[in-house]
Amino acid sequence: MSLVAVPECAISTLSGIFDVMNAFSVLPKETPGLLAPAPFTVEVVGREAGPLDLASRVPVMVERGIDAVTTTDIIIVPSLFISPNGWEQGRYPELVAWFKAMHAQGALLCSACSGIFLLAETGLFDGMETTVHFGYARTFAETFPRVPSHPERVLVIAGKNEELITSGASMTWHDMVLYLISRHAGATAAQTVARSFALQWHQDGLAPYIVFEGRTDHGDRAIQTAQDWVATHFSVVNPIEEMVKRAGLAERTFKRRFTAATGLSPIAYVQRLRIEDAKRRLERTESPVDEIGWQVGYEEPAFFRRLFKRVTGLTPGSYRRRFRIPDYARSKKKTV
């Protein structure tokens, strides 16, 4: 197994993947469910062997340069820090060529989080379903328009031989490595490793984690005026009627231009704003769910609950339990 290191790599993902995939060698041999001998030999590879400073200024030792790796079964590109200016293609032609050569020999190509930016340069993911960190989704779509991406998905397995594997935001590399362990060493081994490292499958997807931000780079001033107003008035009755007035457009024209500019219909846009505010209230207050629904603009509790689950994948109660700050982490005022 080849774990790829380039200067943009995140040390946390690279080292985490290394440790978990190397679990068969480091955990006690009597651990129930582990195989002997270890099913994986993990090494860090890169353009050349030797020390390499990563994006977080933590050095890593590249064990072998890719010119010395003529065969490998699994290639993993860990999370990459993407510049605010986007991903500059063509910086690592040797790696891209090596990815393609190893894929032709049957290797799995795997990415964690934003690692897909580098793997996508091979062209092997064109037309294939993928996932990527939701924070980089727009940049990825603009950089690789031929690669469909679904940032709300945790893990996507594509390719004729299920050899193209991508995981989504940040810690979903847990799901990827557990999948690889299950695929090559069996479900029992995957469960054993998950217990040993306290890893969890993100079975509810990533929709609950995504923070909605309406698109504002469209250049339509009339629509922007409506967006600016509704950003703080989404809970009022009939907000779309007021948005139309403020845009100064005919209703049909407004709805058409709004959808073209933001990618959402006006009603869907308002719903996303309301649900986003409800999420914050569930995280930070003790208010009852029905009261929160009313506060964000819904008089019918059942409708609010259905809409919340449709958008986030979780019921309001489940969302609160998952994302509220636990009592032990809350600051406590000292008394004198």
N, C-alpha and C positions, 0 to 999 in steps of 0.2 A: 504494500500500500504506500502510495506516494502522497505526502502532504506538502503542498506547494507553498513556498515562502517567497514573497516579493516585498519591496519596501513599504507598500501600502497596506500590508496585512495587519490585522488586529491581533495582538499577542494573546488576548484572552480566548479568542476562538481557536487559534492555532494550537495553543498549549492544551486547551480543554479537549479538543478532538484527539490530540496525541495521547493524552492520559487515558481517556475512555477507551479508545481503540486498542490501547496497550494494556488494558485491564487484565487480560488473560495471563500476562507475564508478571504483573505486580501484585495482584490479589493473592491471598493465601491459597495454596494449591488445594486445600481441603474444602474450599468454598463450594457448596452444592450448586450444580448447574454449569460450572465452567468446564471447558474442554481441555484436554491435554493431548498433544502439544497445542500451543496457542494457534488459533486459526489465522492470525494476522501478524505480519512483520511490518511495523510502521517506521518510516523514515522521512525526515524532512529533506526535500529536494528544492533546487532552485537553479538559476542560470549558471552558478558556479559554487563550488564548495567553499566553506569558510564562514566567518561571522558576518551577520547581516543585521543592521539596525532597522527595526520596524517603525511603523508610523507613530507609535506611542513612545518611541525612544528607548525601547527595551530590546537588547540584542538577542538574536537567536542564532544557533549554529546550524548552518546548512550542511547536512551530512554528505550529500553527493550532488554534483552538478548533473543536469539532465543529459549531457553528452555521455555520461557513464551509465545511464539507466536505459537499457535497451528493451526491457520488458517490465510491465507492471500490470496488476489486475485492477487496481482502483486508484483513481486520482481525485484528490479533494483540494479545491481552492477555498481557503477560509475567507472570512469577512474581510472586505477591503474598505478603507476610508476613501470615499469619493470626494474630490475637490468640489467646492462651490461652483467652479467653472465646468464641472462635469468630468466625464471619463475621457482621457486622451487615448485614442486607439493607436496601435502600431508601436507602442513602447517595448513590447516583449515579443518580437516576431519569432525568436527561437522557441519560447515556451508554446506559442500558438501552434507552431509547426510540430512540436513534440506531442502536444495534446492530440492533434489529428493523427499522427503516426501511431500512438498508443491506442487510440480509439479504433483504428483500422485493424489492430491486432486483437481487439476484443475488450479493452479496458473500459471500466465504468468511468464516466466523467461526472463528478459531483461538485456542487457549489454550496457553500453556506452563506446565507444572507446576500451580500453584494458581490460575492465571488463570481457570480454569473456574468458580471461585466467583462471579466477576462476570458472566461470560457466562451462567451457568445461571439468573440472575435473569430472563432474557428469556422463559423457559418453552420456548424452542425446542429445548432438549436433553431435555425430558421424554420418557421412553421410549426415548431414544437411548443407544447404548453410548458410554461415555467412559472416559478414564483421568485420574488425578490423582496427585500426589505421595503415596506410600504413608504418609508421616507425617501427612497430612491426610485419609486415606481415611475414617476413622471419623467425623470432624467433617463431612466432605462428605456422607456418607450420612445423617447426622442432619439436616443443613441442607436437603438436597435429596433426600428419599426417593424421588422419582419419576424420578431420573436414575441409571441403573445405571452403576457405575464399576468399573473393573478396574485397580487400581494396579500389578499385575504386568506390565501391557502398556505398551510403549514409545510407541506411536502408535495412535490409533483414528480412523478416518475413517468418518463416519456421514452420514445425511441422504439424501434422495432424489437429490440431485445431488452427493453426496459433498462437501458444503459445510460440514460441521461437523467440525472437526479438533481433536483434543486430544492433547497429549503429556504423558508421565508425569513422573517425578521429575527435578528439577534439570536436568542437562545433556542430557536428551532433547530439549531444544529444537533440538539439533543435527540430530536425525532429522527434526523438523518442517520446519526451513528447507531441508534437503536434499531432502525430499519436495516442498516447494513449488517449489523450483528445478527439480527433475526434471519436475514436472507442467507448468510454464509455459515452461521453457527447454530441456528435454530432459535425458536421463540423462548425456550427455557433459558438459554444463555443471555438473551436480550433482557429478560425479566430479572435475572440475577444481577446483571450489570446495572440496570436501572435502580434496583434496590440498594446496591452497594454505593452508588454515587447520588442517591436520592433524586434521580432524574424523573421527569414526568412527560408523558406524551401530551401535546397540546391538542387534545381531541375536539375542542370547541372551535378550532380555527383561530384566525388572527383578527377577525372583525371586531371583537371587543376591545382590542388594543389600538385600533386605528382612530386617530383624532381627525374629525372632519374639518377640512379647511376649504372653503369655496374657492373656485378658480377665479383669479382676478387679473390674469395677464392677457385678457382677450381684446382689450383696446376699445370696447364699446362703452362710451361714457354714460349713455342713458341707462344701460344695464348696471353699470358700476354704481350709479346713484341709487338705484333700487337696492342693490346689495348692501351698500353702506347703511341705508336706513334699516333694513330688515335684520341686520346683524345685532341690533339692540332692541328691536321691536317685534321679534318673531312670535312672542306669546300673545299678541293682541288678536282680537277677533277680526277675521277677514284680512289678513296681512297682504294677500296677493292683490286685492282691490286697491289698497293704498300704494303698493309697489307700482302698479300700472299708472296711477295718477302721478307719482313722483318721476317716473320715467318719461312721461309726456308722450306716450305712444298709444295707439289703438290696442285693445286687449289681445287680439289675435297676433298682431305684429310683435307685441311685447313677449308673449309666450314663445313665439318662434325664435326671436332673437335671444331671449334668456336661455333657452335650451341649447342653442348653438354656441353661446358664449361660455356657459358654465358646465355643459354636459349633463345637466339635470333640469327637469321641468320645474317651474316655480314651486309647485306644491311639494315635490320631492325635496327641493332645496330647503324649504321651510321645515319640513319634517326632520331633515338631518340636523339643522340648527337646534331644533327643540330637543331632539334625542341627545345631542352632544351636551346641552345644558343639563338635561336630566342625569346624564352620567356623572357630571361633576357634583351635582347635588346628592346623588346616591353615595358618592365617595366621601363627601366632606360633611354631611349633615346626618341627623337622626330622623329627619322628616319622614312620615309614612309615604309609601309608594304612591298611593292615590293622591295625596296632597302634592307631591312633586309633579305628577301628571297634570294637575290643575295649574300649578305654577308655571309650567312651560307652555300651556295653551290648550290642554285637552280636558274637556268636561266629562267625557265618558271614560271611566277607569279601564274598562275592558279593552277598548280600542287602543288606549295608550300602552297597555301591557302587550297586546299583540304586535303593535308597531315596534315597540322596543325590542322584542325578541327577533322580529324579522330583520331589523337593522343590525343588531349586535350579536345575534345567535344565542343570547342568554336572556332569561327572565330578569326583570329588575332586581328581584331578591337575590338571584344567583350572582348577578353583576356586583351587587353591593358586598356580598360575602367575599368575592374574589379580590376586589380592588380597594376596599376601604382600608385605611391605615390601621393595623392591629393596635390594640390597647398598649402593648408593651413598647410600641414605637412612638406613641404620642408623648409630646412634651408635657411634663407635670410641673406646675408652679410650686415653688418651695414656700413654705409658710414659716414665719418667724415666731 
